Amino acid sequence: MPAVIMKTCPLCDAVPFHIGRDRTGRDAICVQCERCGLFSITEQALCILEPKQKPLLSAYCRRVPTGPEAPTILSTNIEELIRTLPEYTPPEKLDNLLVLIAQMTAGLGDYTTFSAKRDYPLLIARDADEVTFLRSGLTELGYITGTNDGFLVTLDGWKRLEEIRKAGRASNRAFVAMWFHESMNTLYNNAIEPAISKAGYHALRIDRHEHVNRIDDEIIAQIRRSRFMVADFTGQRYGVYFEAGMMLGLGRTVIWMCDKNELDEDKLHFDVRQFNFIAYESPEDAKTRLYNRILAIEGEGPGQFQKPG
Ligand SMILES: [Zn+2]
């Protein structure tokens, strides 16, 4: 039985803290590894696992938040789990590494506890060597300094981190989260898009047909790159709630909108009712009020959003 003879982590070959039978009674093995985190994998999945899939699954398992149930790798979900991972460009990887090093630093001038050997899955890297390569890039840029025995973020590095944080803020794009149904076209074409353009921003509308109603990496990346979000809740779509929640989590402005009739009928989920909604009566009304609201966010600092009205 693999659970008995296995000595190393099936994903990264490190010696794990724990290897044992999955306690839920599935035909699976539960592994607790310092690189890959806590996960379960079925014996069937173990049999078909390809070497190139291992670092990606390791990244998946380590990056998902630990909830009540650990991620489970099945023979049928390997590709699906891998597909959820974002693909970063080399400059994005450099930034991500800098952010991670800083997150694992207690305070200014302290050494980081980040370890390429242990933490490479967090960067979706192939192995520790890839991270070592990126690390030398950060050293050349002057963002970190030190040796293998200890390294830290320089003042230039902290400046760069500030730039990364503000990257979304400097953007001229506005993400539009709404129900993309033909009944909403007039609102978009005559109110939302013109109000955003008039205020000097570019409206970003993701074509739902391409994304089959899925909140995928492309949508998440576009949200991250946007200065603010216009979220119209008319039609009560789950995607709009998710996207607005994500934007709030990023500490950026969400402009809340809804058809007045739906607001009056109390259709909004109670979680969002405290926000200052633009309850419009017509596209013309929506356009004017949205435009004014966009101008109002200019004075806000990062980390703030609409206060209850
Ligand atoms: Zn592992």
Boltz pocket constraint, residues with backbone or C-beta under 6 A from the ligand:
constraints:
  - pocket:
      binder: B
      contacts: [[A, 9], [A, 10], [A, 11], [A, 12], [A, 13], [A, 14], [A, 33], [A, 34], [A, 35], [A, 36], [A, 37], [A, 58]]
      max_distance: 6.0
